[in-house]
């Protein structure tokens, strides 16, 4: 992909929000690692696709990106997600992501949520 880091992140969230999980390979490296609270690290594009199709509690919703900082090898973004769970419960979550980029794709993604943890 020839997009810069900010375009990559915006495109990734647009595909996820649209439920276009077959497009994840346009944004993530084959050996991607995704770390997310409450889950073991997802390793590889197949695990990532399976997560979005079958494990993620979200039925639908949208990410509102409030900021993105991007360099050639790293990026970060923050914002808010609002939607519905698979059980029909409303979801409203602030988040921040940190990315390692390689060859124009996300090689590592780490998501943080704004909740008490320690």
ZIJOWO-V779557 format. One record per residue. N is the residue number from 1. RES is the residue in three letters. OMEGA is omega in radians with two decimals (999 if undefined). BURIAL is # if it has 24 or more other ideal C-beta (glycine too) atoms within 12 Angstrom, else .. D_LAST is the distance of its C-alpha to the last C-alpha in Angstrom with 2 decimals. Layout:
n:N res:RES omega:OMEGA burial:BURIAL d_last:D_LAST
n:N res:RES omega:OMEGA burial:BURIAL d_last:D_LAST
This chain:
n:1 res:UNK omega:-3.09 burial:. d_last:38.66
n:2 res:UNK omega:-3.12 burial:. d_last:39.93
n:3 res:UNK omega:3.02 burial:. d_last:37.50
n:4 res:UNK omega:-3.06 burial:. d_last:35.48
n:5 res:UNK omega:-3.14 burial:# d_last:31.69
n:6 res:UNK omega:3.10 burial:. d_last:31.33
n:7 res:UNK omega:3.12 burial:. d_last:34.02
n:8 res:UNK omega:-3.12 burial:# d_last:32.43
n:9 res:UNK omega:3.11 burial:# d_last:29.10
n:10 res:UNK omega:3.13 burial:# d_last:30.99
n:11 res:UNK omega:3.12 burial:# d_last:33.22
n:12 res:UNK omega:-3.13 burial:# d_last:30.45
n:13 res:UNK omega:3.09 burial:# d_last:28.77
n:14 res:UNK omega:3.13 burial:. d_last:32.27
n:15 res:UNK omega:3.14 burial:# d_last:33.06
n:16 res:UNK omega:-3.12 burial:# d_last:29.82
n:17 res:UNK omega:3.12 burial:# d_last:30.27
n:18 res:UNK omega:-3.10 burial:. d_last:33.92
n:19 res:UNK omega:-3.12 burial:. d_last:33.09
n:20 res:UNK omega:-3.03 burial:. d_last:35.19
n:21 res:UNK omega:3.04 burial:# d_last:33.32
n:22 res:UNK omega:3.13 burial:. d_last:36.53
n:23 res:UNK omega:-3.10 burial:. d_last:36.02
n:24 res:UNK omega:-3.13 burial:# d_last:32.70
n:25 res:UNK omega:3.05 burial:. d_last:34.84
n:26 res:UNK omega:-3.02 burial:. d_last:35.98
n:27 res:UNK omega:-3.05 burial:# d_last:32.52
n:28 res:UNK omega:3.06 burial:# d_last:30.83
n:29 res:UNK omega:-3.13 burial:# d_last:32.16
n:30 res:UNK omega:-3.11 burial:. d_last:33.36
n:31 res:UNK omega:-3.12 burial:. d_last:30.82
n:32 res:UNK omega:2.97 burial:# d_last:27.82
n:33 res:UNK omega:3.13 burial:# d_last:24.28
n:34 res:UNK omega:3.09 burial:# d_last:21.79
n:35 res:UNK omega:-3.04 burial:. d_last:18.07
n:36 res:UNK omega:-3.13 burial:# d_last:16.25
n:37 res:UNK omega:3.10 burial:. d_last:13.01
n:38 res:UNK omega:-3.12 burial:. d_last:14.20
n:39 res:UNK omega:2.94 burial:. d_last:17.30
n:40 res:UNK omega:3.11 burial:. d_last:18.73
n:41 res:UNK omega:3.06 burial:. d_last:20.07
n:42 res:UNK omega:-3.07 burial:# d_last:23.31
n:43 res:UNK omega:3.10 burial:. d_last:26.11
n:44 res:UNK omega:-3.07 burial:. d_last:29.42
n:45 res:UNK omega:3.12 burial:# d_last:30.96
n:46 res:UNK omega:3.10 burial:. d_last:32.02
n:47 res:UNK omega:3.12 burial:# d_last:28.49
n:48 res:UNK omega:3.11 burial:# d_last:27.43
n:49 res:UNK omega:3.12 burial:# d_last:30.46
n:50 res:UNK omega:3.10 burial:. d_last:29.82
n:51 res:UNK omega:-3.09 burial:# d_last:26.25
n:52 res:UNK omega:-3.11 burial:# d_last:27.63
n:53 res:UNK omega:-2.93 burial:. d_last:30.65
n:54 res:UNK omega:-3.01 burial:. d_last:29.29
n:55 res:UNK omega:-3.08 burial:. d_last:25.55
n:56 res:UNK omega:-3.07 burial:# d_last:23.97
n:57 res:UNK omega:-3.05 burial:. d_last:23.47
n:58 res:UNK omega:3.03 burial:# d_last:25.10
n:59 res:UNK omega:3.11 burial:. d_last:28.80
n:60 res:UNK omega:3.12 burial:. d_last:29.48
n:61 res:UNK omega:-3.09 burial:# d_last:28.26
n:62 res:UNK omega:3.04 burial:. d_last:28.12
n:63 res:UNK omega:3.04 burial:# d_last:25.93
n:64 res:UNK omega:-3.13 burial:. d_last:26.67
n:65 res:UNK omega:-3.12 burial:# d_last:26.16
n:66 res:UNK omega:3.09 burial:. d_last:25.74
n:67 res:UNK omega:3.07 burial:. d_last:25.90
n:68 res:UNK omega:2.99 burial:# d_last:26.71
n:69 res:UNK omega:-3.08 burial:. d_last:27.14
n:70 res:UNK omega:2.99 burial:# d_last:29.13
n:71 res:UNK omega:-3.10 burial:. d_last:30.92
n:72 res:UNK omega:-3.06 burial:. d_last:33.04
n:73 res:UNK omega:-3.11 burial:. d_last:30.41
n:74 res:UNK omega:3.10 burial:. d_last:27.09
n:75 res:UNK omega:3.04 burial:# d_last:25.88
n:76 res:UNK omega:3.05 burial:# d_last:22.97
n:77 res:UNK omega:3.09 burial:# d_last:22.93
n:78 res:UNK omega:-3.13 burial:# d_last:21.00
n:79 res:UNK omega:-3.06 burial:# d_last:21.97
n:80 res:UNK omega:3.04 burial:. d_last:21.76
n:81 res:UNK omega:3.03 burial:# d_last:22.72
n:82 res:UNK omega:-3.13 burial:. d_last:24.70
n:83 res:UNK omega:3.14 burial:# d_last:26.50
n:84 res:UNK omega:3.05 burial:. d_last:26.94
n:85 res:UNK omega:3.08 burial:. d_last:25.48
n:86 res:UNK omega:3.09 burial:. d_last:28.01
n:87 res:UNK omega:3.11 burial:. d_last:28.08
n:88 res:UNK omega:3.14 burial:. d_last:29.05
n:89 res:UNK omega:3.10 burial:. d_last:25.87
n:90 res:UNK omega:3.10 burial:. d_last:25.17
n:91 res:UNK omega:3.12 burial:# d_last:22.33
n:92 res:UNK omega:-2.97 burial:. d_last:21.09
n:93 res:UNK omega:2.96 burial:# d_last:18.22
n:94 res:UNK omega:-3.10 burial:. d_last:17.57
n:95 res:UNK omega:2.96 burial:# d_last:17.05
n:96 res:UNK omega:3.12 burial:# d_last:17.59
n:97 res:UNK omega:3.02 burial:# d_last:19.31
n:98 res:UNK omega:-3.06 burial:# d_last:20.34
n:99 res:UNK omega:2.86 burial:# d_last:23.57
n:100 res:UNK omega:-3.10 burial:# d_last:25.77
n:101 res:UNK omega:3.10 burial:# d_last:29.36
n:102 res:UNK omega:3.11 burial:. d_last:32.39
n:103 res:UNK omega:3.08 burial:. d_last:35.92
n:104 res:UNK omega:3.13 burial:# d_last:34.95
n:105 res:UNK omega:3.07 burial:# d_last:32.45
n:106 res:UNK omega:3.10 burial:# d_last:28.70
n:107 res:UNK omega:3.11 burial:# d_last:28.11
n:108 res:UNK omega:3.08 burial:# d_last:24.28
n:109 res:UNK omega:3.07 burial:# d_last:21.93
n:110 res:UNK omega:-3.13 burial:# d_last:18.17
n:111 res:UNK omega:3.07 burial:# d_last:16.69
n:112 res:UNK omega:3.08 burial:. d_last:13.52
n:113 res:UNK omega:-3.10 burial:. d_last:12.78
n:114 res:UNK omega:3.14 burial:. d_last:11.79
n:115 res:UNK omega:3.03 burial:. d_last:9.38
n:116 res:UNK omega:3.14 burial:. d_last:6.18
n:117 res:UNK omega:-3.12 burial:. d_last:3.80
n:118 res:UNK omega:999 burial:. d_last:0.00
